[in-house]
Amino acid sequence: MKPAAFPLKTSLTAFAVILLVHLLFFAIAQLNPPAHLSDSDDYLNASENLYKKGVLYCGDLSEPIIKEQFTRRPPLYPLLLGTVTLTGSKIPALLIQILISMTSIFVVFSIFLQNHSSQNPGKQAVIFATILLLATPAQFIYSNRIMAELLFQLILVGMAWSVYRHFESRESRYIWMFHLFLSLGVATKPVLYPFALLSIILSLALFLRTKKKAFILAICLPVVWIGLYSIGNYKRTGSAQYSSIQTANLVNYNLRYFLMGQEGSEYAAAEVDLLYEVCGDESGYREKNKCLEKGVRNIVLDRPLQYGLYHLKGSLRYFIDPGRFDLVTYFNLEEPDSPGILYSLNQEGIRGVFKFIRQEGWALIAVLVLIALFKLVKITGFILYLLREKSRLPFRIFLAILVGYLALVTGPLGASRFLLPAELFLIGGAVLGWSSLILKNPKAQES
């Protein structure tokens, strides 16, 4: 049975509604600017320094140089923010991000709802997908903030689309397109850097199975990019480390919150400060990073089971965090640096969560609970899709690997913002997953 196209009337209405919600959030941001985020400063500084000084640096070049700032943010998103540097306004960049968001949504809807499944659940699927998307406020929030999440999301969607098209057509050009998108992804977010190494292994395995030279040749794209960028980092800092944010997150979040849960906040702060003090005496930037990473490993390996459980909890939280931080900072309900639910969870466990909830307004709690319930609908439906869909096994395996990888490497940082780049996959999969249960005799329906 040939898959049917979008129910035209329903789809046009859905995209119009989605665009209007994007523009509503855009208007809110202009009338009541969201709370300031330090990450946005990193990107804006990197863009300005890149365009005006020819140097990728996330800090102020007029102040003493901090080597970590050279590699804190990869260059692709700062390049996009050239519109801010050239026009002096963030509005063009935000409008481009809304276009990026709409493009990602259209591509994912077309893969899952138009030509992916033999079920063709019709206009009900479009409506269900739209509801799930509207219950994902992070999509609209980060379309209207100076953050790299939406660009990264589009790149992941491009990777998934390339895999989907390759196994549909078996054309080698999609192998090249996948590795091009992968290279762009690594140039946007350091989190994808280890995935490039995994992709090399998978490409070699596929080459041995299919004998297609494209699998070998195309992996040169991310390899060359990573190699050249790392060489550039070495010349600037004395270390070939891809991004300094990897070490910063390892110490300031993974280690600190782990020790906070084990021994309390004072002990955690003291251990982190001591580690920085010890490693600060190292002779160079490269040695300092190695010292910090070794210090974290030593502490973690001393309690492997406890840390493994802690990391797993973070990976699970990655899927269900309702995004309180996103809402309160976007609508200026609290300052970005105010202690959140993650801090309370790591400090006092479940008791801390309930104590934190009692301090929040009931309206906000009701919204967060509703969003969390929709998150459960999405992840449950996605799992159903992975297990029950009868076609396109390679594509489903890729999605499982990609989403699982992102959850695993995010770990203790698991939060709504970090899920956002992959959340459209959950929505598309959830629609087909739940449809496989609800629709007994699915037929394509026309609007």
Buried (B, 14 or more C-beta within 10 A) or exposed (E): EEBBBBBEEBBEBBBEEBBEBBBEBBEBBEEEEBBEBEBBBBBBBBBBBBBEEEEBBBBBEEEEEBBBBBBBBBBBBBBBBBBBBEEEEBEBBBBBBBBBBBBBBBBBBBBBBBBBBEBBBBBBBBBBBBBBBBBBBBBBBBBBBBBBBBBBBBBBBBBBBBBBBBBBEEEBEBBBBBBBBBBBBBBBBBBBBBBBEEBBEBBEEBBEEEEBEBBBBBBEBBBEBBEEBBEBBEEBBBBBBBBBBBBBBBBEBBBBBBBBBBEEBEEBEEBBEEBBEEBEEBEEBBBBBBBBBEBBEEBBEEBEEEBEEBBBBBBEBBBBBBBBBBBBBBBEBBEBEEEBBBBBBBBBEEEBBEEBBEEBEEEBBEBBEEBBEBBEBBBBBBBBBBEEBEEBEEBBBBBBBBBEBBBBBBBBBBBBBBBBBBBBBBBBBBBBBBBBEEBEEBEBBEE
